[in-house]
Amino acid sequence: MKHKAIYIAGAFCLLLMLVHAQTKKSRRGGGPEPFILQLPPGFPKPVYDFSNNRLTKQGIALGRFMFYDFRLSRDSTVSCGFCHQQFAAFGHFDHPLAHGVGGQQGTRSVPVLFNMIWQKAFMWDGGVNNLEIQPLTPLTDHNEMAVDLKELLQKMQRDPKYRSMFKAAFGSEAITSERMFKAITQFVATMISANSKYDSVMRKAPGVIFSEEEQAGYTIFQQKCAACHKEPLFTDLSYRSNGLPYLPALNDVGRMKITNSTADYLHFKVPSLRNILKSSPYMHDGRYFDIYQVFDFYDHGVQVTPGTDPLVRNGIPLSAVEKRQLYIFLNTLTDYTLIKSTALSEVLIN
Amino acid sequence: MILRIFVFYPCWFLMLNCWCASLTNSYRSEPITQIPAEISSLQLSITHMMHNQPLILKTVEYRNPSGESFTITRFRYFLSNFSLETAAGKMITLPAAYFLVDEANDTTKLIKLNSVPTGTYKSIRFLIGVDSIRNVSGAQSGALAAETGMFWTWNSGYIMAKMEGFAPAVASPTHEFLFHVGGYKTSDNVLKYVSLSFPQPVVVSRDKQPQINILADAGKWFAPDTISFKNVAVIMAPGVNARKVAANYQEMFTVKNIAN
């Protein structure tokens, strides 16, 4: 009987030791807590290399705060989220051309932000070669946030809230452009769009099927659009001239400016069709406000130049019924998980 | 009985574990047998010149080979990827380090190369600019941080070297010339390696950190491939003119002397 008591006490002690070892392991260091990004099944391996920028809860929180902080612009009026609106799939609702501080206007439309970790290069012309340095362009462009990066870093260093957030995310209060860009990248990396009705159908989620018209639209998409707007990203990430008539007022030569090659004249990145009905207006200069204008353009508006892509040289004929079916299919690409995610929504800056 | 087994087994397991851990620990605490090579350092001191005179920003007027007068307001460039050639002809690659040399900032003209193995050297080799890998690797720190203004925002890549100033021959209303030389992709590559032989063997030892005095002649930017302000006033993208200037400036460095 006495022995039994000793054994029970021993067993209890062992249990305590084990529990203690476990909690010690999970709390080690007390630094930023790792964040595990759930990658959607069926997607390719991300292009972005996370090895030098491991996601952490505090890093993402800092990135999110900066994304919505209008004080990052020269006159404290424009934040990243000012143009990249969540309800428009992080594009700019109703704005054909991007605009920034002091009434300045750019020459291209605001690109949507999601699935960025699968992009090889950024901007409509692919001029930016790494997700981490993408924020540099809108921050410093005089048509956008127009800030002097050095001054901005000094301004942020004076702010106690930023100092504590940088410490939480990176272990010290030093505010550097490298940390700033990496934190914004961490937040943007979490903008993943892979939970639309289309995705549920592809994953054979129980009870989710395409309607007859959605299915018909999907078939048209596969026949007439999927060569460039390749699944599952709905872009093949290439640069092409789709025959969109050149606008002298904007004089945008596209990717030729980046490569110095006339072969890239009027070439722009193939945009994703995910969330397309939430991210009007369309094309690199936002000239079409309605998706039916885009259908009409491909049906009979293509202007062939020497660089025009062979796939659209003869246009893409679409009947009225096909346009309707395509429209109904494109609706299934709207991802309310992205658009309504409370983890991505605007934070109050005061 | 069952309870006894339940408690004894984990106890045995724990004891075994402790024993193994102590064994491996004792292995680990053994001294490392490999003796590291002795490490010291050396310094490069760079003086900017215009032909045979020290370069002076803003106030002194110079003349290029085309006879055009000009002043310089900004003169800066990256140096990186240093290696040293030993007296025996072996190349020693130094750890990655990037320096932005700026005429306006004297401290940047003194470059300390750490982790130099002790020995005797006969030449030095380095890159003018930032190697292509760092051009595509995202956010960087120190000399390579974006806020130095040496990184193109619209077409990613470092501006490897920059010369700015004023010349009456420039047709624009401000008469300003801007030479921003960059480009790391194959067709636009402006990356130039420079090899400089030392006039005498340079001995680096534990208590000897020699200083190599180097001259960099800004006048070399304009020749032998003639660059005249009338024809080229603004270079702000990779391309033909950037490659021309880089081919010229790769000849701008000479070793003045060694201060042992």
Boltz contact constraints between the chains, C-beta under 6 A:
constraints:
  - contact:
      token1: [A, 7]
      token2: [B, 3]
      max_distance: 6.0
  - contact:
      token1: [A, 7]
      token2: [B, 4]
      max_distance: 6.0
  - contact:
      token1: [A, 7]
      token2: [B, 7]
      max_distance: 6.0
  - contact:
      token1: [A, 10]
      token2: [B, 7]
      max_distance: 6.0
  - contact:
      token1: [A, 11]
      token2: [B, 7]
      max_distance: 6.0
  - contact:
      token1: [A, 14]
      token2: [B, 10]
      max_distance: 6.0
  - contact:
      token1: [A, 127]
      token2: [B, 154]
      max_distance: 6.0
  - contact:
      token1: [A, 127]
      token2: [B, 155]
      max_distance: 6.0
  - contact:
      token1: [A, 128]
      token2: [B, 156]
      max_distance: 6.0
  - contact:
      token1: [A, 129]
      token2: [B, 136]
      max_distance: 6.0
  - contact:
      token1: [A, 129]
      token2: [B, 156]
      max_distance: 6.0
  - contact:
      token1: [A, 130]
      token2: [B, 138]
      max_distance: 6.0
  - contact:
      token1: [A, 132]
      token2: [B, 138]
      max_distance: 6.0
  - contact:
      token1: [A, 132]
      token2: [B, 139]
      max_distance: 6.0
  - contact:
      token1: [A, 133]
      token2: [B, 138]
      max_distance: 6.0
  - contact:
      token1: [A, 133]
      token2: [B, 139]
      max_distance: 6.0
  - contact:
      token1: [A, 136]
      token2: [B, 146]
      max_distance: 6.0
  - contact:
      token1: [A, 136]
      token2: [B, 153]
      max_distance: 6.0
  - contact:
      token1: [A, 137]
      token2: [B, 153]
      max_distance: 6.0
  - contact:
      token1: [A, 140]
      token2: [B, 153]
      max_distance: 6.0
  - contact:
      token1: [A, 149]
      token2: [B, 147]
      max_distance: 6.0
  - contact:
      token1: [A, 150]
      token2: [B, 147]
      max_distance: 6.0
  - contact:
      token1: [A, 176]
      token2: [B, 141]
      max_distance: 6.0
  - contact:
      token1: [A, 177]
      token2: [B, 145]
      max_distance: 6.0
  - contact:
      token1: [A, 177]
      token2: [B, 146]
      max_distance: 6.0
  - contact:
      token1: [A, 177]
      token2: [B, 147]
      max_distance: 6.0
  - contact:
      token1: [A, 178]
      token2: [B, 139]
      max_distance: 6.0
  - contact:
      token1: [A, 178]
      token2: [B, 141]
      max_distance: 6.0
  - contact:
      token1: [A, 181]
      token2: [B, 139]
      max_distance: 6.0
  - contact:
      token1: [A, 182]
      token2: [B, 139]
      max_distance: 6.0
  - contact:
      token1: [A, 258]
      token2: [B, 155]
      max_distance: 6.0
  - contact:
      token1: [A, 260]
      token2: [B, 239]
      max_distance: 6.0
